Amino acid sequence: MPPRTSSKERGAVRPIQHDVLISEDAIRARVDELAGEIAGHLDDSRPLILGLLNGAYVFVADLARALARRGISPAVDFIAVSHYGSGTDAGREVRIVKDTRIDVRGRDVLLVDDILDSGQSLEAVVERLRAAGARSVRTCVLLDKPSCRTASLRADHVGFELDDVWVVGYGMDLDEEGRAFPYIGVVRTEETSDDTADDGQ
């Protein structure tokens, strides 16, 4: 086991300068509304929820509980993808780096992501799930950035639409900081650098 180091030895972490964009109460209310929308489109009382790592893990947990309160008991798993190619090229290949352990054949699948921006990742995973024999695939995103879209995909369920800003909290991060905020905050412009501009938002 490596020796433990103090925060001073590791170097002080500068707090993320941000402003609250969407409150904890607003998120809670919208997630409950989304669960109602989704429940109305499900024939299966035990669908499979697949969350995209890392940003969607908090959203998936809250959405699964909201569905359970409506008598739907989803199976839950996570997948992770990576992009291969140069820069922000729309032709970059999307590869699965962590796949689901659950057989999707004949299942109703709800694919959940934190942010829909270019749409490349979500579109690729939807196509993969359909090719694997899923009975149906619906998509649900907490945040939608339509101005960033390069794929033709549109989410079936959207929590909030927003401009092209960097957000943290509720599972989303800036250099792995801020994921645990219970609300969604917008990072102040001076905090966003070239080093983080291509990190998934």
Contacts in CASP RR format, 6 or more apart in sequence:
PFRMAT RR
TARGET T0000
AUTHOR 0000-0000-0000
METHOD contacts of the structure
MODEL  1
MPPRTSSKERGAVRPIQHDVLISEDAIRARVDELAGEIAGHLDDSRPLIL
GLLNGAYVFVADLARALARRGISPAVDFIAVSHYGSGTDAGREVRIVKDT
RIDVRGRDVLLVDDILDSGQSLEAVVERLRAAGARSVRTCVLLDKPSCRT
ASLRADHVGFELDDVWVVGYGMDLDEEGRAFPYIGVVRTEETSDDTADDG
Q
7 13 0 8 1.000
13 177 0 8 1.000
16 168 0 8 1.000
16 174 0 8 1.000
16 177 0 8 1.000
16 178 0 8 1.000
16 187 0 8 1.000
16 191 0 8 1.000
17 187 0 8 1.000
17 188 0 8 1.000
17 190 0 8 1.000
17 191 0 8 1.000
18 168 0 8 1.000
18 185 0 8 1.000
18 186 0 8 1.000
18 187 0 8 1.000
18 188 0 8 1.000
18 191 0 8 1.000
19 185 0 8 1.000
19 186 0 8 1.000
19 188 0 8 1.000
20 183 0 8 1.000
20 184 0 8 1.000
20 185 0 8 1.000
21 162 0 8 1.000
21 165 0 8 1.000
21 167 0 8 1.000
21 183 0 8 1.000
21 184 0 8 1.000
21 185 0 8 1.000
21 186 0 8 1.000
22 160 0 8 1.000
22 183 0 8 1.000
22 184 0 8 1.000
22 185 0 8 1.000
23 183 0 8 1.000
24 182 0 8 1.000
24 183 0 8 1.000
27 62 0 8 1.000
27 142 0 8 1.000
27 170 0 8 1.000
27 182 0 8 1.000
27 183 0 8 1.000
27 184 0 8 1.000
28 62 0 8 1.000
30 159 0 8 1.000
30 160 0 8 1.000
31 59 0 8 1.000
31 62 0 8 1.000
31 63 0 8 1.000
31 66 0 8 1.000
31 159 0 8 1.000
32 66 0 8 1.000
34 63 0 8 1.000
34 66 0 8 1.000
34 140 0 8 1.000
34 157 0 8 1.000
34 159 0 8 1.000
35 63 0 8 1.000
35 66 0 8 1.000
35 67 0 8 1.000
35 69 0 8 1.000
35 70 0 8 1.000
36 66 0 8 1.000
36 70 0 8 1.000
37 157 0 8 1.000
38 63 0 8 1.000
38 67 0 8 1.000
38 110 0 8 1.000
38 138 0 8 1.000
38 140 0 8 1.000
38 157 0 8 1.000
39 67 0 8 1.000
39 70 0 8 1.000
39 72 0 8 1.000
41 138 0 8 1.000
41 156 0 8 1.000
42 72 0 8 1.000
42 108 0 8 1.000
42 110 0 8 1.000
43 108 0 8 1.000
44 107 0 8 1.000
44 108 0 8 1.000
44 135 0 8 1.000
45 71 0 8 1.000
45 72 0 8 1.000
45 73 0 8 1.000
46 72 0 8 1.000
46 73 0 8 1.000
46 74 0 8 1.000
46 75 0 8 1.000
47 72 0 8 1.000
47 74 0 8 1.000
47 75 0 8 1.000
47 107 0 8 1.000
47 108 0 8 1.000
47 109 0 8 1.000
47 110 0 8 1.000
48 74 0 8 1.000
48 75 0 8 1.000
48 76 0 8 1.000
48 77 0 8 1.000
48 100 0 8 1.000
48 102 0 8 1.000
48 104 0 8 1.000
48 107 0 8 1.000
48 108 0 8 1.000
48 109 0 8 1.000
48 110 0 8 1.000
49 60 0 8 1.000
49 63 0 8 1.000
49 64 0 8 1.000
49 67 0 8 1.000
49 74 0 8 1.000
49 75 0 8 1.000
49 76 0 8 1.000
49 77 0 8 1.000
49 109 0 8 1.000
49 110 0 8 1.000
49 112 0 8 1.000
50 77 0 8 1.000
50 78 0 8 1.000
50 79 0 8 1.000
50 100 0 8 1.000
50 109 0 8 1.000
50 110 0 8 1.000
50 111 0 8 1.000
50 112 0 8 1.000
50 125 0 8 1.000
50 129 0 8 1.000
51 57 0 8 1.000
51 60 0 8 1.000
51 76 0 8 1.000
51 77 0 8 1.000
51 78 0 8 1.000
51 79 0 8 1.000
51 111 0 8 1.000
51 112 0 8 1.000
51 113 0 8 1.000
52 78 0 8 1.000
52 79 0 8 1.000
52 80 0 8 1.000
52 81 0 8 1.000
52 111 0 8 1.000
52 112 0 8 1.000
52 113 0 8 1.000
52 114 0 8 1.000
52 121 0 8 1.000
52 122 0 8 1.000
52 125 0 8 1.000
53 78 0 8 1.000
53 79 0 8 1.000
53 80 0 8 1.000
53 98 0 8 1.000
54 80 0 8 1.000
54 171 0 8 1.000
54 173 0 8 1.000
54 179 0 8 1.000
55 113 0 8 1.000
55 114 0 8 1.000
55 115 0 8 1.000
55 171 0 8 1.000
55 172 0 8 1.000
55 173 0 8 1.000
55 179 0 8 1.000
56 78 0 8 1.000
56 112 0 8 1.000
56 113 0 8 1.000
56 114 0 8 1.000
56 142 0 8 1.000
56 171 0 8 1.000
57 78 0 8 1.000
57 171 0 8 1.000
58 170 0 8 1.000
58 171 0 8 1.000
58 179 0 8 1.000
59 112 0 8 1.000
59 114 0 8 1.000
59 142 0 8 1.000
59 170 0 8 1.000
59 171 0 8 1.000
60 76 0 8 1.000
60 78 0 8 1.000
60 112 0 8 1.000
63 112 0 8 1.000
63 140 0 8 1.000
64 74 0 8 1.000
64 76 0 8 1.000
67 73 0 8 1.000
67 74 0 8 1.000
68 74 0 8 1.000
74 110 0 8 1.000
75 102 0 8 1.000
77 100 0 8 1.000
77 101 0 8 1.000
77 102 0 8 1.000
78 98 0 8 1.000
78 100 0 8 1.000
79 96 0 8 1.000
79 98 0 8 1.000
79 99 0 8 1.000
79 100 0 8 1.000
79 125 0 8 1.000
80 96 0 8 1.000
80 97 0 8 1.000
80 98 0 8 1.000
81 94 0 8 1.000
81 95 0 8 1.000
81 96 0 8 1.000
81 97 0 8 1.000
81 121 0 8 1.000
81 124 0 8 1.000
81 125 0 8 1.000
82 94 0 8 1.000
82 95 0 8 1.000
82 97 0 8 1.000
83 92 0 8 1.000
83 93 0 8 1.000
83 94 0 8 1.000
83 95 0 8 1.000
83 120 0 8 1.000
83 121 0 8 1.000
84 92 0 8 1.000
84 93 0 8 1.000
84 94 0 8 1.000
84 95 0 8 1.000
85 91 0 8 1.000
85 92 0 8 1.000
85 93 0 8 1.000
86 92 0 8 1.000
87 198 0 8 1.000
88 118 0 8 1.000
88 198 0 8 1.000
90 118 0 8 1.000
90 120 0 8 1.000
90 150 0 8 1.000
90 151 0 8 1.000
91 120 0 8 1.000
92 120 0 8 1.000
94 120 0 8 1.000
94 121 0 8 1.000
94 124 0 8 1.000
94 125 0 8 1.000
96 125 0 8 1.000
96 128 0 8 1.000
104 129 0 8 1.000
104 132 0 8 1.000
104 133 0 8 1.000
104 134 0 8 1.000
105 132 0 8 1.000
105 133 0 8 1.000
105 134 0 8 1.000
106 133 0 8 1.000
106 134 0 8 1.000
106 135 0 8 1.000
107 134 0 8 1.000
107 135 0 8 1.000
108 134 0 8 1.000
108 135 0 8 1.000
108 136 0 8 1.000
108 138 0 8 1.000
109 129 0 8 1.000
109 134 0 8 1.000
109 135 0 8 1.000
109 136 0 8 1.000
109 137 0 8 1.000
109 138 0 8 1.000
110 138 0 8 1.000
110 139 0 8 1.000
110 140 0 8 1.000
111 122 0 8 1.000
111 125 0 8 1.000
111 126 0 8 1.000
111 129 0 8 1.000
111 137 0 8 1.000
111 138 0 8 1.000
111 139 0 8 1.000
111 140 0 8 1.000
112 139 0 8 1.000
112 140 0 8 1.000
112 141 0 8 1.000
113 121 0 8 1.000
113 122 0 8 1.000
113 139 0 8 1.000
113 140 0 8 1.000
113 141 0 8 1.000
113 142 0 8 1.000
114 141 0 8 1.000
114 142 0 8 1.000
114 143 0 8 1.000
114 170 0 8 1.000
114 171 0 8 1.000
114 172 0 8 1.000
115 141 0 8 1.000
115 142 0 8 1.000
115 143 0 8 1.000
115 144 0 8 1.000
115 145 0 8 1.000
115 167 0 8 1.000
115 172 0 8 1.000
115 200 0 8 1.000
115 201 0 8 1.000
116 122 0 8 1.000
116 139 0 8 1.000
116 141 0 8 1.000
116 143 0 8 1.000
116 144 0 8 1.000
116 145 0 8 1.000
116 149 0 8 1.000
116 153 0 8 1.000
116 155 0 8 1.000
116 158 0 8 1.000
117 145 0 8 1.000
117 148 0 8 1.000
117 149 0 8 1.000
117 164 0 8 1.000
117 200 0 8 1.000
117 201 0 8 1.000
118 148 0 8 1.000
118 149 0 8 1.000
118 150 0 8 1.000
118 151 0 8 1.000
119 149 0 8 1.000
119 150 0 8 1.000
119 151 0 8 1.000
119 153 0 8 1.000
120 150 0 8 1.000
120 151 0 8 1.000
122 139 0 8 1.000
122 141 0 8 1.000
122 151 0 8 1.000
122 153 0 8 1.000
122 155 0 8 1.000
123 151 0 8 1.000
123 152 0 8 1.000
123 153 0 8 1.000
126 137 0 8 1.000
126 139 0 8 1.000
126 153 0 8 1.000
129 137 0 8 1.000
130 137 0 8 1.000
138 156 0 8 1.000
138 157 0 8 1.000
139 153 0 8 1.000
139 155 0 8 1.000
139 156 0 8 1.000
139 157 0 8 1.000
140 155 0 8 1.000
140 156 0 8 1.000
140 157 0 8 1.000
140 158 0 8 1.000
141 155 0 8 1.000
141 157 0 8 1.000
141 158 0 8 1.000
141 159 0 8 1.000
142 159 0 8 1.000
142 160 0 8 1.000
142 170 0 8 1.000
143 158 0 8 1.000
143 159 0 8 1.000
143 160 0 8 1.000
143 161 0 8 1.000
143 162 0 8 1.000
143 167 0 8 1.000
143 184 0 8 1.000
144 155 0 8 1.000
144 158 0 8 1.000
144 159 0 8 1.000
144 160 0 8 1.000
144 161 0 8 1.000
144 162 0 8 1.000
145 161 0 8 1.000
145 162 0 8 1.000
145 163 0 8 1.000
145 164 0 8 1.000
146 161 0 8 1.000
147 163 0 8 1.000
147 164 0 8 1.000
148 164 0 8 1.000
160 184 0 8 1.000
165 186 0 8 1.000
165 187 0 8 1.000
166 174 0 8 1.000
166 186 0 8 1.000
166 187 0 8 1.000
166 191 0 8 1.000
166 192 0 8 1.000
166 196 0 8 1.000
166 201 0 8 1.000
167 184 0 8 1.000
167 185 0 8 1.000
167 186 0 8 1.000
167 187 0 8 1.000
167 201 0 8 1.000
168 174 0 8 1.000
168 177 0 8 1.000
168 178 0 8 1.000
168 179 0 8 1.000
168 181 0 8 1.000
168 184 0 8 1.000
168 185 0 8 1.000
168 187 0 8 1.000
169 178 0 8 1.000
169 179 0 8 1.000
169 180 0 8 1.000
169 181 0 8 1.000
169 182 0 8 1.000
169 183 0 8 1.000
169 184 0 8 1.000
169 185 0 8 1.000
170 181 0 8 1.000
170 182 0 8 1.000
170 183 0 8 1.000
170 184 0 8 1.000
171 178 0 8 1.000
171 179 0 8 1.000
171 180 0 8 1.000
172 178 0 8 1.000
172 179 0 8 1.000
172 184 0 8 1.000
172 201 0 8 1.000
173 179 0 8 1.000
174 187 0 8 1.000
174 191 0 8 1.000
174 192 0 8 1.000
174 196 0 8 1.000
174 199 0 8 1.000
175 195 0 8 1.000
175 196 0 8 1.000
175 199 0 8 1.000
END
